[in-house]
Amino acid sequence: MADEGFDLEETLRALREADVVVIGFGWLQERLLIDGRRNDSEGPYVRVVEPVRSPQDRIRELRRLRPSFDDPESFVFFPWAGRVDSFVEAGLFERILERCAGDPTAEDDARAALGRLYELDREDIRQAIAGGDKYHTLYERTS
């Protein structure tokens, strides 16, 4: 399925196969990091993380977070234009859970990350309605 340059099937494939996937939600500063690699002592790693300036900075962060792994062989970043609900409805979160299958800690981490994304999403909507750091009113009602 391709829509305005976005290929959902390609994204689902990346979530299934890439060592590391970072998802940027256009309205949120934070990113969803999925490191699907496993070894004898560690399973997949899923977290909401702060943005970095470059892919090289993300690799340095991964070296710090996951020192028992070499640099990833495949690293994919993709932006998600919809809200968190649409991300889940498109089957992307389910694909993340599939990557974590068999590792209860990773599955719990993925669910916690999704919960954090929902919190951030709700706060963004609240600020859009009520005003906040990211939003300002163009026209105000005069008394």
C-alpha positions in Angstrom: 0.0 0.0 0.0 1.5 3.3 -1.0 0.0 6.7 -0.2 1.8 9.9 -1.1 5.2 8.3 -1.0 4.6 6.2 2.1 4.8 2.4 1.7 3.2 0.6 4.6 4.4 -2.8 3.4 7.9 -1.6 3.2 7.6 -0.2 6.8 6.2 -3.5 8.0 9.1 -5.3 6.4 11.6 -3.0 8.0 10.0 -3.6 11.4 10.3 -7.3 10.8 13.8 -7.4 9.4 16.0 -4.4 10.3 18.3 -4.6 13.3 17.3 -1.1 14.5 14.3 1.0 13.6 13.6 4.5 14.8 10.2 6.0 14.3 9.7 9.7 14.4 6.2 11.1 15.0 5.9 14.4 13.3 4.4 16.3 16.1 6.4 14.7 19.0 10.0 15.4 19.8 10.6 11.9 21.2 11.3 8.9 19.0 10.4 5.2 19.3 13.5 3.1 19.2 13.3 -0.6 18.4 16.4 -2.7 18.5 15.4 -6.2 17.6 18.7 -7.8 18.1 19.1 -10.7 20.6 21.9 -12.6 22.1 22.3 -15.2 24.9 21.9 -12.5 27.6 19.8 -9.8 26.1 16.6 -9.6 24.1 15.0 -6.8 22.0 15.1 -3.3 23.3 12.1 -0.9 22.8 12.1 2.5 24.3 10.8 6.1 23.8 14.0 8.1 23.4 15.0 11.7 22.8 16.0 12.8 19.3 19.7 12.9 18.3 21.4 15.1 15.7 22.5 12.4 13.4 22.5 8.6 12.7 26.0 8.5 14.0 24.8 9.9 17.3 22.2 7.2 17.5 24.8 4.5 16.9 26.9 6.0 19.7 23.8 5.9 21.9 23.2 2.3 21.0 26.8 1.4 21.9 26.2 2.9 25.3 22.8 1.3 25.8 23.6 -2.1 24.3 27.4 -2.6 24.8 27.2 -6.4 24.2 26.2 -5.8 20.6 28.2 -4.6 17.6 26.9 -1.8 15.5 23.7 -2.7 13.8 24.0 -4.0 10.2 20.7 -2.4 9.2 19.3 0.8 10.6 16.1 2.4 9.4 14.4 5.7 10.3 10.9 6.5 9.2 8.5 9.3 10.0 5.0 8.6 11.0 2.6 11.3 10.0 -0.5 10.0 11.9 -1.3 9.9 15.5 -0.5 6.9 17.8 -3.9 5.4 17.3 -3.3 5.2 13.5 0.2 3.7 14.1 -1.4 0.9 16.1 -4.4 0.5 13.7 -1.9 0.1 10.8 -0.5 -3.0 12.5 2.9 -1.4 13.2 2.8 -2.0 17.0 1.8 -5.6 16.4 4.9 -6.0 14.3 7.0 -4.6 17.1 5.4 -7.1 19.5 6.2 -9.9 17.1 9.9 -8.9 17.2 9.7 -9.2 21.0 7.9 -12.5 21.0 9.4 -15.0 23.5 10.9 -12.2 25.7 8.4 -11.1 28.3 10.7 -8.2 29.4 10.9 -6.8 25.8 7.1 -7.3 25.4 6.5 -5.3 28.6 9.0 -2.6 27.5 7.2 -2.3 24.2 3.8 -1.9 25.9 5.3 0.7 28.3 6.8 2.6 25.3 3.4 2.6 23.6 1.8 3.8 26.8 4.3 6.6 26.9 3.6 7.5 23.3 -0.1 7.7 24.1 0.7 10.0 27.1 2.8 12.3 24.8 0.1 12.3 22.2 -2.7 13.2 24.6 -0.5 16.1 26.0 0.1 17.3 22.5 -3.6 17.4 21.8 -4.3 19.1 25.1 -1.7 21.8 24.3 -3.2 22.3 20.8 -6.6 22.9 22.3 -5.7 24.8 25.4 -2.4 26.4 24.4 1.0 25.4 25.4 4.7 25.6 24.6 4.4 24.2 21.1 1.2 26.1 20.1 0.1 29.7 20.1 -3.2 31.3 19.2 -3.4 33.2 15.9 -6.7 34.9 16.8 -7.9 35.5 20.3 -11.4 36.4 21.4 -11.7 39.9 22.6 -13.7 40.7 25.6 
